[in-house]
Amino acid sequence: MSSEPKDLDRDILETLLGSLERFPTKSGELTAQTDLSADLSLDSVSMMEILVEIEDHYDISLPLNMMANVTTVQDLVDQIKPLVESTS
């Protein structure tokens, strides 16, 4: 059972990376440490599209104020994970 959190982390990360791959990165590589704004140049509309995809995929509701704490893809994983865990 100790592997479940890592599996969930990996699943959320892979889902996010899949959603973000349509955006060109400045470094050419999309990783957990990719900065959503600086590396992907995501604007608020693009970010909302990603969040809606995540909400639909995991059947969760993401609070809009959580984005104030999000800079990287991993930050977003860390914000999404507790919400996914609370629904399972």
C-alpha positions in Angstrom: 0.0 0.0 0.0 3.0 2.3 0.4 3.3 2.5 -3.4 -0.1 4.0 -3.9 0.8 7.7 -3.2 3.7 7.4 -5.7 1.4 5.8 -8.2 -1.1 8.6 -7.8 1.7 11.2 -8.1 2.9 9.5 -11.3 -0.6 9.3 -12.7 -1.4 12.9 -12.0 2.0 14.0 -13.4 1.5 11.9 -16.6 -2.0 13.3 -17.0 -0.7 16.9 -16.7 2.2 16.4 -19.0 -0.1 14.9 -21.6 -2.4 18.0 -21.3 0.6 20.4 -21.5 2.5 18.7 -24.3 0.5 20.8 -26.9 2.3 23.9 -25.5 5.8 24.6 -26.8 8.4 24.8 -24.0 11.3 27.2 -24.1 13.7 24.5 -23.0 12.2 21.9 -25.3 11.7 19.5 -22.4 8.5 19.1 -20.4 9.2 17.8 -16.8 7.8 18.1 -13.3 10.1 21.2 -12.8 8.8 23.0 -15.9 7.6 26.5 -15.0 4.0 26.9 -16.2 4.4 30.6 -16.9 8.1 31.1 -17.7 8.7 27.9 -19.7 5.3 27.3 -21.3 4.1 30.9 -21.5 0.6 29.8 -20.3 -1.9 32.6 -20.0 -4.9 32.5 -17.8 -7.2 31.1 -20.5 -4.8 28.3 -21.3 -4.4 27.5 -17.6 -8.2 27.4 -17.2 -8.4 24.9 -20.1 -5.9 22.6 -18.4 -7.7 22.9 -15.1 -11.0 22.0 -16.7 -9.4 18.9 -18.3 -8.0 17.8 -15.0 -11.3 18.4 -13.2 -13.1 16.3 -15.9 -10.4 13.6 -15.8 -10.5 13.1 -12.0 -14.1 14.2 -11.4 -12.9 16.9 -8.9 -13.4 20.6 -8.5 -10.3 22.7 -8.3 -10.5 25.9 -6.2 -9.3 28.9 -8.3 -7.3 30.4 -5.5 -5.0 27.4 -5.5 -3.2 28.8 -8.5 -1.6 31.4 -6.3 0.6 28.6 -4.9 1.5 27.0 -8.3 4.6 27.8 -10.3 5.7 24.4 -11.7 4.0 21.3 -13.0 5.0 19.5 -9.7 3.3 22.3 -7.7 0.2 21.6 -9.6 0.5 17.9 -8.9 0.9 18.7 -5.2 -2.3 20.8 -5.3 -4.4 18.2 -7.2 -3.3 15.1 -5.3 -5.2 15.8 -2.0 -8.4 16.5 -3.9 -8.1 13.3 -5.9 -7.3 11.4 -2.7 -10.4 12.8 -0.9 -12.7 11.5 -3.7 -11.3 8.0 -3.7 
